[in-house]
Amino acid sequence: MENQGIRLKQVIEKIGVNNIVFAEMMDITPNYVSMMISGKKKISDKIVFNITKVLPSLNPEWLETGEGEMLSTETFPELSHPFTKNKTDILNRLAKLEETQNIVQSDLLRMFRVVMDLQERIQSTEETTKQLSNKT
């Protein structure tokens, strides 16, 4: 299984995308892609079929067993089509946007906590001020 994972990683690197974009292309989760690469999940016949449907020049026997060549041609001609290049570019940009969104959400949560802390301090200061003014 691990060798299949290594070969899958080689395919992903060869087409020039990351695991997230590859997962989108195959309509599976990025976590599942990572598990296949690490050997925790077997690359099923259905996944091999889906990969070769999207990348017909990929040799499915090579992916499954390591026998033969990776490609039936020098490159993936299906990826040179302008639509595919644009789709891949869009998927790469979406992946980067998702990463940015996660960072922004984390920053917003941190800022929210700071604001809540400041509100508690203001409230505490107001209460102290009120108590001091009542004593005088």
C-alpha positions as CSV (number, residue, x, y, z in Angstrom):
1,M,0.0,0.0,0.0
2,E,2.8,2.4,0.8
3,N,4.3,2.1,-2.6
4,Q,0.9,3.0,-4.1
5,G,0.9,6.1,-1.9
6,I,4.3,7.0,-3.1
7,R,3.2,6.6,-6.7
8,L,0.0,8.7,-6.0
9,K,2.2,11.4,-4.5
10,Q,4.4,11.3,-7.7
11,V,1.2,11.7,-9.8
12,I,0.1,14.7,-7.8
13,E,3.5,16.3,-8.0
14,K,3.7,15.6,-11.8
15,I,0.4,17.4,-12.5
16,G,1.6,20.3,-10.3
17,V,-1.2,20.6,-7.7
18,N,-1.4,20.1,-4.0
19,N,-3.4,17.5,-2.1
20,I,-6.4,19.8,-1.7
21,V,-6.7,20.6,-5.4
22,F,-6.2,16.9,-6.3
23,A,-8.9,16.0,-3.9
24,E,-11.2,18.5,-5.5
25,M,-10.4,17.1,-8.9
26,M,-11.2,13.6,-7.7
27,D,-14.2,14.6,-5.7
28,I,-12.8,13.2,-2.5
29,T,-11.6,14.8,0.8
30,P,-8.0,16.1,1.2
31,N,-7.8,13.9,4.3
32,Y,-8.6,10.8,2.2
33,V,-5.8,11.8,-0.2
34,S,-3.3,12.1,2.7
35,M,-4.4,8.7,4.0
36,M,-3.8,7.1,0.6
37,I,-0.4,8.7,0.3
38,S,0.6,7.6,3.8
39,G,-0.6,4.0,3.1
40,K,-3.3,4.2,5.8
41,K,-6.0,3.7,3.1
42,K,-5.7,1.5,0.0
43,I,-6.2,3.2,-3.3
44,S,-9.5,1.5,-4.4
45,D,-10.4,0.4,-7.9
46,K,-13.0,3.2,-7.9
47,I,-10.3,5.8,-7.1
48,V,-8.0,4.4,-9.8
49,F,-10.9,4.6,-12.3
50,N,-11.7,8.2,-11.3
51,I,-8.0,9.2,-11.6
52,T,-7.6,7.6,-15.0
53,K,-10.9,9.2,-16.1
54,V,-9.5,12.6,-15.3
55,L,-5.9,11.7,-16.4
56,P,-6.4,9.2,-19.2
57,S,-2.7,9.1,-20.1
58,L,-1.9,7.7,-16.6
59,N,-1.1,4.0,-16.6
60,P,-3.5,2.5,-14.0
61,E,-1.3,-0.6,-13.8
62,W,1.7,1.5,-12.8
63,L,-0.4,3.3,-10.1
64,E,-1.6,0.0,-8.7
65,T,1.5,-2.2,-9.0
66,G,4.4,-0.1,-10.1
67,E,4.7,-2.1,-13.4
68,G,5.3,-0.2,-16.6
69,E,5.6,3.5,-17.1
70,M,3.7,6.2,-15.3
71,L,2.4,7.8,-18.5
72,S,1.5,6.6,-21.9
73,T,2.9,9.9,-23.2
74,E,5.7,12.2,-22.1
75,T,3.3,14.5,-20.2
76,F,-0.4,14.7,-19.4
77,P,-1.8,16.1,-22.6
78,E,-5.2,16.4,-21.0
79,L,-3.7,19.0,-18.7
80,S,-2.6,21.2,-21.5
81,H,-6.1,22.0,-22.6
82,P,-6.9,25.7,-21.7
83,F,-10.0,24.7,-19.8
84,T,-8.1,22.2,-17.7
85,K,-5.3,24.7,-17.0
86,N,-7.8,27.3,-16.0
87,K,-9.7,24.8,-13.8
88,T,-6.4,23.7,-12.1
89,D,-5.5,27.4,-11.6
90,I,-8.9,28.1,-10.2
91,L,-8.7,25.1,-7.8
92,N,-5.2,26.2,-6.7
93,R,-6.5,29.7,-6.0
94,L,-9.4,28.3,-4.1
95,A,-7.1,26.2,-2.0
96,K,-5.0,29.3,-1.2
97,L,-8.2,31.2,-0.4
98,E,-9.3,28.5,2.0
99,E,-5.9,28.7,3.7
100,T,-6.3,32.5,4.0
101,Q,-9.8,32.2,5.3
102,N,-8.6,29.9,8.0
103,I,-5.9,32.4,9.0
104,V,-8.4,35.2,9.0
105,Q,-10.9,33.2,11.1
106,S,-8.1,32.5,13.6
107,D,-7.1,36.2,13.7
108,L,-10.7,37.2,14.2
109,L,-11.2,34.8,17.0
110,R,-8.0,36.1,18.7
111,M,-9.2,39.7,18.2
112,F,-12.6,38.8,19.6
113,R,-11.0,37.4,22.7
114,V,-8.9,40.6,23.1
115,V,-12.1,42.7,22.8
116,M,-13.9,40.6,25.4
117,D,-11.0,40.9,27.7
118,L,-11.0,44.7,27.2
119,Q,-14.7,44.9,27.9
120,E,-14.2,43.0,31.1
121,R,-11.5,45.4,32.2
122,I,-13.6,48.4,31.3
123,Q,-16.5,47.0,33.2
124,S,-14.3,46.2,36.2
125,T,-12.8,49.8,36.1
126,E,-16.3,51.3,35.9
127,E,-17.4,49.3,38.9
128,T,-14.3,50.3,40.8
129,T,-14.8,53.9,39.8
130,K,-18.5,53.8,40.9
131,Q,-17.5,52.2,44.3
132,L,-14.9,54.9,44.9
133,S,-17.3,57.7,44.0
134,N,-19.9,56.3,46.4
135,K,-17.3,56.3,49.2
136,T,-16.6,60.0,48.8
